[in-house]
């Protein structure tokens, strides 16, 4: 499981995608066992810290990186 903390402002997005070449059955089994955990770590000055714990076979992308 991977762990990432992001800071987001209101309206900003985070996308979870399956990594290319991932075995779908293995990923589904891991998701059924562990799921995906989102934890709000704090809110300050209009920003929210979000901790994401997800299988390594998922990419976690900020919207601004998707558009690049």
N, CA, C and O atoms as a MOPAC input file, in Angstrom:
PM7 MOZYME 1SCF
protein

 N      0.83900 1    -1.17500 1     0.00000 1
 C      0.00000 1     0.00000 1     0.00000 1
 C      0.88700 1     1.24300 1     0.00000 1
 O      1.87300 1     1.32900 1     0.73300 1
 N      0.51200 1     2.18500 1    -0.83100 1
 C      1.20800 1     3.45800 1    -0.87100 1
 C      0.48900 1     4.48500 1    -0.01100 1
 O     -0.70300 1     4.35300 1     0.26700 1
 N      1.22700 1     5.51400 1     0.41000 1
 C      0.67500 1     6.55300 1     1.27200 1
 C      1.15400 1     7.89200 1     0.74800 1
 O      2.34900 1     8.08500 1     0.52500 1
 N      0.22900 1     8.81500 1     0.54900 1
 C      0.56300 1    10.12800 1     0.01300 1
 C     -0.28400 1    11.17200 1     0.71000 1
 O     -1.47800 1    10.96600 1     0.93000 1
 N      0.33600 1    12.30200 1     1.06300 1
 C     -0.40700 1    13.42100 1     1.63700 1
 C     -0.34900 1    14.57500 1     0.64800 1
 O      0.72500 1    14.99000 1     0.21400 1
 N     -1.53300 1    15.08700 1     0.29800 1
 C     -1.65600 1    16.21100 1    -0.62500 1
 C     -2.36100 1    17.35900 1     0.07100 1
 O     -3.16300 1    17.15000 1     0.98100 1
 N     -2.05700 1    18.57200 1    -0.36400 1
 C     -2.79700 1    19.74400 1     0.08200 1
 C     -3.64100 1    20.21900 1    -1.08300 1
 O     -3.13700 1    20.40000 1    -2.19100 1
 N     -4.91900 1    20.42000 1    -0.83400 1
 C     -5.86600 1    20.83000 1    -1.87500 1
 C     -6.66500 1    22.03100 1    -1.40800 1
 O     -6.97200 1    22.17900 1    -0.22500 1
 N     -6.99300 1    22.88600 1    -2.36800 1
 C     -7.90200 1    24.00600 1    -2.11900 1
 C     -9.28700 1    23.61200 1    -2.59800 1
 O     -9.45200 1    22.62600 1    -3.31700 1
 N    -10.27600 1    24.38700 1    -2.19500 1
 C    -11.64800 1    24.12500 1    -2.62700 1
 C    -11.71700 1    24.05900 1    -4.15100 1
 O    -11.20000 1    24.93700 1    -4.84200 1
 N    -12.35400 1    23.02000 1    -4.66300 1
 C    -12.53900 1    22.84600 1    -6.10300 1
 C    -11.41700 1    22.10400 1    -6.80900 1
 O    -11.59900 1    21.68400 1    -7.95100 1
 N    -10.24900 1    21.92300 1    -6.16800 1
 C     -9.15800 1    21.18300 1    -6.79500 1
 C     -9.44700 1    19.68900 1    -6.72400 1
 O    -10.10200 1    19.21000 1    -5.79800 1
 N     -8.94800 1    18.96400 1    -7.72000 1
 C     -9.28100 1    17.54300 1    -7.85500 1
 C     -8.06900 1    16.64400 1    -7.67200 1
 O     -6.92100 1    17.04300 1    -7.86500 1
 N     -8.38100 1    15.40900 1    -7.29000 1
 C     -7.40700 1    14.32100 1    -7.23000 1
 C     -8.02900 1    13.15600 1    -7.98500 1
 O     -9.19600 1    12.82600 1    -7.77100 1
 N     -7.24700 1    12.52800 1    -8.87800 1
 C     -7.74000 1    11.40100 1    -9.66800 1
 C     -6.95400 1    10.15100 1    -9.30400 1
 O     -5.73100 1    10.19100 1    -9.17200 1
 N     -7.66400 1     9.04500 1    -9.14400 1
 C     -7.03500 1     7.73900 1    -8.93500 1
 C     -7.20900 1     6.94400 1   -10.21700 1
 O     -8.32800 1     6.78600 1   -10.70600 1
 N     -6.10200 1     6.44000 1   -10.76600 1
 C     -6.12300 1     5.64900 1   -12.00200 1
 C     -5.35100 1     4.36100 1   -11.80000 1
 O     -4.45600 1     4.27200 1   -10.95900 1
 N     -5.71500 1     3.37800 1   -12.58400 1
 C     -4.98800 1     2.10600 1   -12.56400 1
 C     -3.70900 1     2.27200 1   -13.38400 1
 O     -3.73900 1     2.77600 1   -14.50600 1
 N     -2.58400 1     1.84000 1   -12.80800 1
 C     -1.29500 1     1.89800 1   -13.50400 1
 C     -1.33900 1     1.00700 1   -14.74400 1
 O     -1.91800 1    -0.07900 1   -14.69700 1
 N     -0.73900 1     1.44500 1   -15.84700 1
 C     -0.66400 1     0.58000 1   -17.02900 1
 C      0.03800 1    -0.74100 1   -16.69000 1
 O      1.01800 1    -0.76000 1   -15.94600 1
 N     -0.47200 1    -1.82900 1   -17.23900 1
 C      0.13000 1    -3.14300 1   -17.02800 1
 C     -0.29900 1    -3.83500 1   -15.74600 1
 O      0.19100 1    -4.92100 1   -15.43400 1
 N     -1.20100 1    -3.22500 1   -15.00500 1
 C     -1.66800 1    -3.80900 1   -13.74700 1
 C     -2.57600 1    -5.00000 1   -14.01500 1
 O     -3.42000 1    -4.95200 1   -14.91100 1
 N     -2.40700 1    -6.06100 1   -13.24700 1
 C     -3.30500 1    -7.21300 1   -13.32400 1
 C     -4.59800 1    -6.84700 1   -12.59700 1
 O     -4.59600 1    -6.65900 1   -11.38100 1
 N     -5.68500 1    -6.74700 1   -13.33000 1
 C     -6.96400 1    -6.29300 1   -12.77800 1
 C     -7.46400 1    -7.19800 1   -11.65600 1
 O     -8.02400 1    -6.71100 1   -10.67400 1
 N     -7.26900 1    -8.49400 1   -11.78800 1
 C     -7.72800 1    -9.42100 1   -10.74800 1
 C     -6.96200 1    -9.21900 1    -9.44300 1
 O     -7.54700 1    -9.24900 1    -8.36100 1
 N     -5.64000 1    -9.01100 1    -9.55500 1
 C     -4.82900 1    -8.76600 1    -8.35700 1
 C     -5.23200 1    -7.45800 1    -7.68400 1
 O     -5.34300 1    -7.39000 1    -6.46000 1
 N     -5.45100 1    -6.41900 1    -8.49300 1
 C     -5.84500 1    -5.12900 1    -7.94100 1
 C     -7.20600 1    -5.22700 1    -7.25100 1
 O     -7.38400 1    -4.71400 1    -6.14600 1
 N     -8.15000 1    -5.87800 1    -7.89600 1
 C     -9.47800 1    -6.02700 1    -7.30400 1
 C     -9.40600 1    -6.78500 1    -5.98000 1
 O    -10.07400 1    -6.41500 1    -5.01400 1
 N     -8.60300 1    -7.83500 1    -5.93400 1
 C     -8.45000 1    -8.59900 1    -4.69300 1
 C     -7.87900 1    -7.71200 1    -3.58800 1
 O     -8.32700 1    -7.77700 1    -2.44400 1
 N     -6.89500 1    -6.88800 1    -3.92800 1
 C     -6.29800 1    -6.00400 1    -2.92600 1
 C     -7.29300 1    -4.93200 1    -2.47700 1
 O     -7.35600 1    -4.59500 1    -1.29400 1
 N     -8.07300 1    -4.39700 1    -3.42600 1
 C     -9.08500 1    -3.40000 1    -3.06500 1
 C    -10.16300 1    -3.99800 1    -2.17000 1
 O    -10.61200 1    -3.35300 1    -1.22200 1
 N    -10.57700 1    -5.22400 1    -2.46400 1
 C    -11.58400 1    -5.87900 1    -1.63300 1
 C    -11.05900 1    -6.14100 1    -0.22100 1
 O    -11.81600 1    -6.09400 1     0.74800 1
 N     -9.76800 1    -6.41600 1    -0.11300 1
 C     -9.16400 1    -6.70400 1     1.18300 1
 C     -8.87500 1    -5.43100 1     1.98000 1
 O     -9.22200 1    -5.33500 1     3.15700 1
 N     -8.23500 1    -4.45400 1     1.32700 1
 C     -7.73900 1    -3.26900 1     2.03300 1
 C     -8.51300 1    -1.98700 1     1.73500 1
 O     -8.53600 1    -1.07400 1     2.56100 1
 N     -9.14500 1    -1.90800 1     0.57000 1
 C     -9.85100 1    -0.68900 1     0.18100 1
 C     -8.90200 1     0.47200 1    -0.07200 1
 O     -7.69700 1     0.28500 1    -0.24000 1
 N     -9.46100 1     1.66400 1    -0.09600 1
 C     -8.71900 1     2.91500 1    -0.22300 1
 C     -9.13000 1     3.76600 1     0.97000 1
 O    -10.31900 1     3.90600 1     1.25800 1
 N     -8.14800 1     4.33400 1     1.66300 1
 C     -8.44100 1     5.14300 1     2.84100 1
 C     -8.06900 1     6.59500 1     2.57700 1
 O     -6.94400 1     6.89300 1     2.17500 1
 N     -9.01900 1     7.49300 1     2.80500 1
 C     -8.79400 1     8.93500 1     2.72600 1
 C     -8.94000 1     9.49900 1     4.13200 1
 O     -9.94300 1     9.25500 1     4.80200 1
 N     -7.93600 1    10.25400 1     4.58000 1
 C     -7.97400 1    10.85600 1     5.90700 1
 C     -7.74400 1    12.35200 1     5.77300 1
 O     -6.74200 1    12.77600 1     5.19600 1
 N     -8.65900 1    13.15500 1     6.29900 1
 C     -8.45300 1    14.59800 1     6.32600 1
 C     -7.52400 1    14.89900 1     7.49700 1
 O     -7.85500 1    14.63600 1     8.65300 1
 N     -6.35600 1    15.45400 1     7.17900 1
 C     -5.33600 1    15.67900 1     8.19400 1
 C     -5.43100 1    17.06400 1     8.82200 1
 O     -4.88900 1    17.29400 1     9.90300 1
 N     -6.11000 1    17.98000 1     8.15800 1
 C     -6.25200 1    19.31300 1     8.72700 1
 C     -6.77600 1    20.29500 1     7.70000 1
 O     -6.64800 1    20.09000 1     6.49200 1
 N     -7.36700 1    21.36000 1     8.20200 1
 C     -7.87200 1    22.42900 1     7.34700 1
 C     -7.28900 1    23.72400 1     7.88400 1
 O     -7.40700 1    24.02500 1     9.07200 1
 N     -6.65300 1    24.49600 1     6.99100 1
 C     -5.99900 1    25.72300 1     7.41600 1
 C     -5.92400 1    26.69000 1     6.24800 1
 O     -5.46000 1    26.32700 1     5.16700 1
 N     -6.37000 1    27.90100 1     6.45600 1
 C     -6.27200 1    28.97400 1     5.45600 1
 C     -6.82700 1    28.55000 1     4.09600 1
 O     -6.21900 1    28.82100 1     3.06100 1
 N     -7.98000 1    27.88600 1     4.10400 1
 C     -8.61800 1    27.50300 1     2.85100 1
 C     -8.01700 1    26.29200 1     2.16500 1
 O     -8.36600 1    25.99400 1     1.02300 1
 N     -7.13000 1    25.59600 1     2.83300 1
 C     -6.50500 1    24.39000 1     2.27600 1
 C     -6.78400 1    23.19700 1     3.18100 1
 O     -6.87900 1    23.32100 1     4.40200 1
 N     -6.91100 1    22.05500 1     2.54800 1
 C     -7.14200 1    20.81100 1     3.27700 1
 C     -6.00500 1    19.84700 1     2.98000 1
 O     -5.63000 1    19.66600 1     1.82200 1
 N     -5.45800 1    19.23200 1     4.00900 1
 C     -4.47100 1    18.16600 1     3.81800 1
 C     -5.22400 1    16.85000 1     3.79500 1
 O     -5.98600 1    16.53700 1     4.71000 1
 N     -5.00000 1    16.08100 1     2.73200 1
 C     -5.66200 1    14.79300 1     2.56000 1
 C     -4.59300 1    13.71200 1     2.47100 1
 O     -3.69100 1    13.78700 1     1.63700 1
 N     -4.70000 1    12.71500 1     3.32700 1
 C     -3.81000 1    11.55800 1     3.26100 1
 C     -4.55500 1    10.45200 1     2.52200 1
 O     -5.70200 1    10.13800 1     2.84000 1
 N     -3.88200 1     9.86500 1     1.52700 1
 C     -4.48300 1     8.81100 1     0.71700 1
 C     -3.63100 1     7.55500 1     0.85700 1
 O     -2.43000 1     7.57000 1     0.58800 1
 N     -4.26800 1     6.47500 1     1.28000 1
 C     -3.60100 1     5.17600 1     1.35400 1
 C     -4.30800 1     4.25800 1     0.37300 1
 O     -5.49700 1     3.97200 1     0.51500 1
 N     -3.55400 1     3.79700 1    -0.63200 1
 C     -4.14600 1     3.01600 1    -1.71800 1
 C     -3.12500 1     1.99800 1    -2.22500 1
 O     -1.92700 1     2.14700 1    -1.98700 1
 N     -3.60100 1     0.96300 1    -2.92600 1
 C     -2.67900 1    -0.01200 1    -3.50700 1
 C     -1.66100 1     0.66700 1    -4.43100 1
 O     -1.96900 1     1.66400 1    -5.08400 1
 N     -0.46800 1     0.12200 1    -4.47600 1
 C      0.59200 1     0.68000 1    -5.31300 1
 C      0.23700 1     0.67300 1    -6.79400 1
 O      0.81900 1     1.43300 1    -7.56900 1
 N     -0.70200 1    -0.16800 1    -7.19900 1
 C     -1.09500 1    -0.24200 1    -8.60600 1
 C     -2.03000 1     0.88600 1    -9.02100 1
 O     -2.48400 1     0.92200 1   -10.16500 1
 N     -2.32300 1     1.80500 1    -8.11200 1
 C     -3.13000 1     2.97600 1    -8.45300 1
 C     -2.23800 1     4.20800 1    -8.50200 1
 O     -1.40900 1     4.41800 1    -7.61600 1
 N     -2.41100 1     5.01500 1    -9.53400 1
 C     -1.74600 1     6.31000 1    -9.62400 1
 C     -2.63200 1     7.32200 1    -8.91900 1
 O     -3.85400 1     7.28800 1    -9.06000 1
 N     -2.02500 1     8.21700 1    -8.16400 1
 C     -2.75500 1     9.30900 1    -7.52900 1
 C     -2.23500 1    10.58800 1    -8.16400 1
 O     -1.07300 1    10.95500 1    -7.99000 1
 N     -3.11000 1    11.26100 1    -8.90100 1
 C     -2.70000 1    12.43600 1    -9.66900 1
 C     -3.47300 1    13.67400 1    -9.25000 1
 O     -4.69400 1    13.64000 1    -9.10300 1
 N     -2.74900 1    14.76300 1    -9.06100 1
 C     -3.40000 1    16.06200 1    -8.91100 1
 C     -3.86600 1    16.49200 1   -10.29300 1
 O     -3.19900 1    16.19500 1   -11.28400 1
 N     -4.98600 1    17.17700 1   -10.37900 1
 C     -5.56800 1    17.57300 1   -11.66500 1
 C     -4.57800 1    18.36400 1   -12.51000 1
 O     -4.54400 1    18.19800 1   -13.72900 1
 N     -3.77600 1    19.21500 1   -11.89200 1
 C     -2.83100 1    20.02600 1   -12.67000 1
 C     -1.75300 1    19.17000 1   -13.33500 1
 O     -1.17100 1    19.59400 1   -14.33300 1
 N     -1.47600 1    17.98700 1   -12.81300 1
 C     -0.51600 1    17.08800 1   -13.45800 1
 C     -1.16300 1    16.32500 1   -14.60600 1
 O     -0.48900 1    15.98000 1   -15.57700 1
 N     -2.45700 1    16.06000 1   -14.50700 1
 C     -3.17800 1    15.39200 1   -15.59400 1
 C     -3.20800 1    16.25600 1   -16.84200 1
 O     -3.10500 1    15.74900 1   -17.95900 1
 N     -3.35000 1    17.56100 1   -16.65100 1
 C     -3.49000 1    18.48800 1   -17.76600 1
 C     -2.16700 1    18.76300 1   -18.45500 1
 O     -2.15100 1    19.24700 1   -19.58700 1
 N     -1.05100 1    18.46200 1   -17.78900 1
 C      0.27700 1    18.74400 1   -18.35800 1
 C      0.64300 1    17.76800 1   -19.44800 1
 O      1.72500 1    17.86700 1   -20.02800 1

